[in-house]
Amino acid sequence: MAFALGRLRWTPDAFWRATPRELAAAVEGTRGGSAIAALTPGDLAALMRAFPD
């Protein structure tokens, strides 16, 4: 919590709305962690079929 509020400068509302994965990704990003590969067009199409909205 201190890391998100202090280092990341998230508001309390942003902290409580964030998922554990979002917080982990933010922490990894500040530490120069591994880059996340971009979605391929096929991956995006599959996600759009699975979650139409």
C-alpha positions, 0 to 999 in steps of 0.5 A: 500500500505504501508503495502504491500511494508513495512511489506510484502516487496512486490515489487511495481510490485507484489503489483499492480499485486496482487488481493484484495483477495491476499492482504487480505489473506496476511494481514490475514496471518501476523495477525495469522488469520484463516487457510484456509482449503485445497482442497479436491480431489473432489474440485480439480477435479471440478476446473480442469473440470471447468477451463481446460488449 
